[in-house]
């Protein structure tokens, strides 16, 4: 399972409108940027109180990427 698929699964599980979740992965040689866009009403559910949810998503993505030796950044696109 690709890291972007994992992030998409987590994001779709958290929001009210899972069909509006769009995850794009921009890859380089040794790094990747995963962009998450959701419906405007669901942004708060992805970020969480004080950013705890998005921090947890970033931690899971970094742990999954560590196996392949890549750096991963997760960004939320409004």
N, C-alpha and C positions, 0 to 999 in steps of 0.2 A: 504494500500500500504506500503510495506516495505521500509525502508530508502535506501537500496541499489537499489531498483527499481526506486526510485525518482532520485537518483544520476545518474543512467544509462540513464534515460529519458532526464535529463538535458545535460549530456555529448553527447548523440547521436544527440541532437538538435543543438549542437554547431559545430560539426566537419563535414568535407567533406566526410569522409568514415565512416558512422554510423555502418556498419556491422563489422568494425574492433574494435569497442569498447567492452571491456571486463571488467566487474565489479565483483569483488570477495569480499565477506564479511567474515571476521574472527571475530567470536563473543566469548565473554567471559561472565562471570556472570553479570558484571555491565558495560561493555564497548564493543565497536565494532570498528574494523578497516576496512574501505572500501578502497579497492585498485582499481584504475582505470588505465587501460592500453589502449592506442590508437595507431593508426598508427603513425610512426615517423614524418610524415609531419603535423600531427594534434596536436602535443604536445603544440606548441605555442598557438593554439586556446583554449586549455583547461587552460593553465596557464594565458594567457592574459598579457597585459602590466603591468609591475611591480607586477604581481601576483594577479591582481584584480579579474579575473574570478574565479580562484581556491579559492580565499578567499571568494567570494560570494557563491560558491558551499559548502564550509565548513560551512558557516553561516547557510545556509538553512538546511544542514544535522544536525547540532547541534540543531537547532530549532525544527526539526521534532523529534529528539531523546529525547528532553527535556520532551515531553509528556509521554514517557515511563520510564523516570528516568535513562537513560543510557548516557554514554559518548561516543562520536563518533569522530574518527579521519579519515580524508580523505587523502590518499596518492596517488601520481601519480607514476606509475611504468613505467620505460622506457624500 
